[in-house]
Amino acid sequence: MKSQDTPFEGGPMDGRVLPVLLGMTGHPPKTYRIPVPDPAGGKPTVLVYRRVPRGQSKRLGLAQGWKYEYDPTGKGGGGGPKWPWSKPDPVPDQASAPDTGPLRKPDDTDG
């Protein structure tokens, strides 16, 4: 399999260049996940990097190479196709959400 030296920007891997395996199309994967072991022996932390174009050619505007940028949210954007009618992922905000208690159906005796 072919590999390509790909730079990483942002996060703990900033400034490093790693060889990344290329897919069948000759491109590196869209997201690159790096598991970092926990020193205390707990669950490892996963760093997520997303592929972005390194530059564009002047004449055709094609990508001249790829680099990875750090994704602090950790989602990676690899959840499938993004259709125009898809709803965005909900962002839970604990401070503004009222505490409604457990969800239940209203009974006839409630009024």
C-alpha positions, 0 to 999 in steps of 0.5 A, a space after each residue: 500500500 502507498 503512504 504519504 507524509 502528511 502534516 498535522 496542525 493544531 492540538 497535541 500533534 501540531 507540527 508533526 508529519 506522519 506517514 498516512 496510508 492512502 486509500 484506493 483513490 489515492 487520498 488519505 482518510 477524511 478523519 484520522 483518529 489517534 488513541 492516546 493512552 491514559 497514564 492512570 490506566 483508564 480509558 484512552 483519549 482519542 484525538 480527532 483530526 480532519 483532512 483539509 486541502 493543503 493548497 490549490 493549483 492556480 489554473 484548475 483550483 485542484 487540491 495540491 495535497 492534504 493536511 490534517 487539522 485538529 478537531 477539538 469537538 472530537 466528532 470528526 464529521 464521519 457520520 455519513 452524507 450530509 443531506 440538505 434536509 438533515 437536522 443538525 446534531 443537537 447541542 445539549 446546554 445544561 445551563 439553559 435547559 429547565 429541569 422538567 423531571 422524568 418524562 411521563 404521559 399525562 393521566 386523566 386525573 391530572 386535570 
